[in-house]
């Protein structure tokens, strides 16, 4: 009896359980498909864009170099009898400082001799002038056609004048050579090297040392091709900001002096020249910038009017996403003018007041519904 009940009852029980499970699965699927349980739209961050005037800044790097550098030479020969205390490598000297003195004895003697020769030439000239006057008086009663230039002492007078000019030139040369015994700094300078010492004999054109001018310094700034369109046409005397590329991050205001006017054949870059006045701070209380320092110079470029700026995260290639009035994503193609310091400057493709998506969702789709975050509030889609 029990075996018959189990044999015919078990299938019925299984059929009922299967039906109940099927009904439960159907209801579960219906519950999952219910609109109330659909995933919420993604939240996006937006920024309302407005046209603006954007100041382009161009960064370039270069090395601080002296504007003037001189291998100082001697114009006279002789023994070195004195050397300036600061005339050593690393020393700073002022314009006009006597760096080296050459023995003057021979040149003083030459000056005295030249003065003597000039006095003799001058006396001879005066004598010839007097004799010419006498000759002119003596031959005044004779016809001019019969009086020769020699009789009137004209050749003698011309010779005396020539000797006078030669003596004056010799005196000037002797004075100049005596002055050149004192070798002076041609400008405020940093002494790079010294090539002579006390007691050493120098010859004409012997190098006594190397100097760098510290009145002004220069930085050659290469400008890449993509930056060239943003360089102003008139760059002379534009102020720029220089930052020393080391731990000090020292900054100074400098000026752009000129464009070198050529494009480098190797790098295809043009070059600007920036000038640093008083780099070693001798004439004013400014931070010292040493020669050889590697610096970054930020040059103000042109001003772009009526453009839009956006963070780089908002741009995918040449497209951006905006949110329309229905909180739907819309893709826009834009004209990217420049990328600079984490920003993208956009020329065309946006309109004033549009909401630009600055944090794009993971899988954006045209027409996708989104929730717009504005500060700490989120505008929910109804």
Secondary structure, DSSP 8 states (H G I E B T S, - for coil): -HHHHHHHHHHHHHHHHHHHHHHHHHHHHHHHT-GGGS---EEEEEEE---EEEEEEEEEEEEEEES-EEEEE-SS-EEEEEE-TT-STT-EE-TT-EEEEE--HHHHHHHHHHHHHHHHHHHHHHHHHHHHHHHHHHGGGS-GGG--TTTTTHHHHHHHHHHHHHHHHHHHHHHHHHHTTEEE-SSSEEEEEE---TT-EE-TT-EEEEEEE-SEEEEEEEE-HHHHTTS-S--TT-EEEEEESSTT--EEEEEEEEEEEEE-TTT--EEEEEEEETTT-SSSS-----TT-EEEEEEEEEEEEEEEEEEGGGEETTEEEEE-TTSBEEEEE--EEEEETTEEEE-SS--TT-EEEEE--TT--TT-BEEEEETTEEE---
